Amino acid sequence: MWLKTLHVACAILSVSGYFLRGLLMLRGSALLNNRWVKMTPHVIDTLLLASAIVLAVRLQQYPFVHGWLTAKVLALVAYIVLGAIGLRYGRTRRIRVVAWLAALLTFGYIVAVALTRQALPLPAFN
């Protein structure tokens, strides 16, 4: 299904870009101020969200109906908040680094939930 491929590709591009922007933040790079560095994530994340919505409708799997999808959406909100703290709003470098790493771990959780369709994707918790 091309739609799922688009969704997965956008997810990979999104987290890869976030990871790279985090490395640039750690280095204090001026590249973070480039217009394309600021704009590209919005385009990718818009495609990611749009493909997620279309997939949910086509597959008739909705947040707040399916527990695993609810967990994924709530984790997405956490990822966005942690990502914003990590790249922009963290008051100190330490806070930004911790938030950046926490966002990456949260993304890993989102992937695990998507692959297992379990809100607690670790075998010990199921």
C-alpha positions as a Python dict, from the first residue, in 0.01 Angstrom:
ca = {
    (1, 'M'): (0, 0, 0),
    (2, 'W'): (163, 324, -115),
    (3, 'L'): (-4, 525, 160),
    (4, 'K'): (159, 320, 435),
    (5, 'T'): (492, 349, 254),
    (6, 'L'): (452, 727, 243),
    (7, 'H'): (364, 734, 613),
    (8, 'V'): (665, 523, 713),
    (9, 'A'): (899, 722, 486),
    (10, 'C'): (778, 1050, 636),
    (11, 'A'): (823, 910, 988),
    (12, 'I'): (1181, 811, 907),
    (13, 'L'): (1253, 1150, 749),
    (14, 'S'): (1091, 1330, 1042),
    (15, 'V'): (1289, 1158, 1316),
    (16, 'S'): (1610, 1170, 1111),
    (17, 'G'): (1569, 1543, 1064),
    (18, 'Y'): (1491, 1588, 1432),
    (19, 'F'): (1802, 1389, 1525),
    (20, 'L'): (2022, 1595, 1291),
    (21, 'R'): (1875, 1925, 1410),
    (22, 'G'): (1948, 1811, 1765),
    (23, 'L'): (2310, 1746, 1673),
    (24, 'L'): (2329, 2091, 1516),
    (25, 'M'): (2178, 2239, 1832),
    (26, 'L'): (2439, 2063, 2044),
    (27, 'R'): (2715, 2207, 1827),
    (28, 'G'): (2562, 2554, 1829),
    (29, 'S'): (2554, 2551, 1451),
    (30, 'A'): (2433, 2850, 1254),
    (31, 'L'): (2279, 2606, 1004),
    (32, 'L'): (1975, 2592, 1231),
    (33, 'N'): (1893, 2944, 1117),
    (34, 'N'): (1869, 2850, 748),
    (35, 'R'): (1520, 2883, 608),
    (36, 'W'): (1512, 2533, 453),
    (37, 'V'): (1619, 2379, 785),
    (38, 'K'): (1322, 2547, 951),
    (39, 'M'): (1067, 2480, 673),
    (40, 'T'): (1144, 2121, 569),
    (41, 'P'): (1028, 1959, 896),
    (42, 'H'): (689, 2130, 866),
    (43, 'V'): (638, 1991, 515),
    (44, 'I'): (743, 1639, 617),
    (45, 'D'): (536, 1643, 937),
    (46, 'T'): (230, 1771, 750),
    (47, 'L'): (258, 1479, 505),
    (48, 'L'): (312, 1242, 798),
    (49, 'L'): (1, 1365, 980),
    (50, 'A'): (-212, 1369, 664),
    (51, 'S'): (-109, 1014, 573),
    (52, 'A'): (-184, 900, 931),
    (53, 'I'): (-533, 1047, 919),
    (54, 'V'): (-610, 894, 578),
    (55, 'L'): (-475, 555, 695),
    (56, 'A'): (-689, 567, 1010),
    (57, 'V'): (-1000, 645, 807),
    (58, 'R'): (-930, 383, 540),
    (59, 'L'): (-850, 112, 794),
    (60, 'Q'): (-1132, 226, 1025),
    (61, 'Q'): (-897, 234, 1323),
    (62, 'Y'): (-946, 540, 1535),
    (63, 'P'): (-785, 689, 1845),
    (64, 'F'): (-1000, 658, 2158),
    (65, 'V'): (-1157, 346, 2002),
    (66, 'H'): (-843, 135, 1964),
    (67, 'G'): (-616, 150, 2268),
    (68, 'W'): (-290, 110, 2081),
    (69, 'L'): (-376, 398, 1849),
    (70, 'T'): (-474, 616, 2144),
    (71, 'A'): (-135, 540, 2302),
    (72, 'K'): (37, 630, 1976),
    (73, 'V'): (-144, 964, 1946),
    (74, 'L'): (-75, 1057, 2310),
    (75, 'A'): (290, 963, 2265),
    (76, 'L'): (297, 1181, 1953),
    (77, 'V'): (181, 1478, 2161),
    (78, 'A'): (458, 1403, 2413),
    (79, 'Y'): (711, 1374, 2127),
    (80, 'I'): (608, 1714, 1990),
    (81, 'V'): (631, 1883, 2332),
    (82, 'L'): (965, 1720, 2416),
    (83, 'G'): (1093, 1804, 2068),
    (84, 'A'): (1003, 2170, 2108),
    (85, 'I'): (1177, 2183, 2445),
    (86, 'G'): (1476, 1999, 2305),
    (87, 'L'): (1530, 2222, 2004),
    (88, 'R'): (1393, 2557, 2109),
    (89, 'Y'): (1232, 2615, 2446),
    (90, 'G'): (1468, 2444, 2689),
    (91, 'R'): (1617, 2714, 2912),
    (92, 'T'): (1950, 2541, 2959),
    (93, 'R'): (2161, 2316, 2742),
    (94, 'R'): (2109, 2031, 2990),
    (95, 'I'): (1730, 2063, 2968),
    (96, 'R'): (1747, 2071, 2588),
    (97, 'V'): (1968, 1761, 2575),
    (98, 'V'): (1748, 1564, 2816),
    (99, 'A'): (1432, 1665, 2626),
    (100, 'W'): (1596, 1583, 2291),
    (101, 'L'): (1690, 1235, 2412),
    (102, 'A'): (1348, 1182, 2574),
    (103, 'A'): (1181, 1278, 2245),
    (104, 'L'): (1393, 1021, 2059),
    (105, 'L'): (1298, 753, 2313),
    (106, 'T'): (934, 854, 2277),
    (107, 'F'): (962, 813, 1901),
    (108, 'G'): (1101, 463, 1961),
    (109, 'Y'): (795, 387, 2174),
    (110, 'I'): (566, 514, 1895),
    (111, 'V'): (734, 281, 1646),
    (112, 'A'): (710, -14, 1886),
    (113, 'V'): (339, 53, 1941),
    (114, 'A'): (282, 79, 1565),
    (115, 'L'): (461, -250, 1497),
    (116, 'T'): (296, -450, 1778),
    (117, 'R'): (-39, -271, 1795),
    (118, 'Q'): (-4, -292, 2172),
    (119, 'A'): (-5, 10, 2404),
    (120, 'L'): (260, -169, 2612),
    (121, 'P'): (473, -316, 2335),
    (122, 'L'): (721, -501, 2556),
    (123, 'P'): (644, -874, 2597),
    (124, 'A'): (690, -859, 2976),
    (125, 'F'): (398, -613, 3005),
    (126, 'N'): (148, -801, 2788),
}
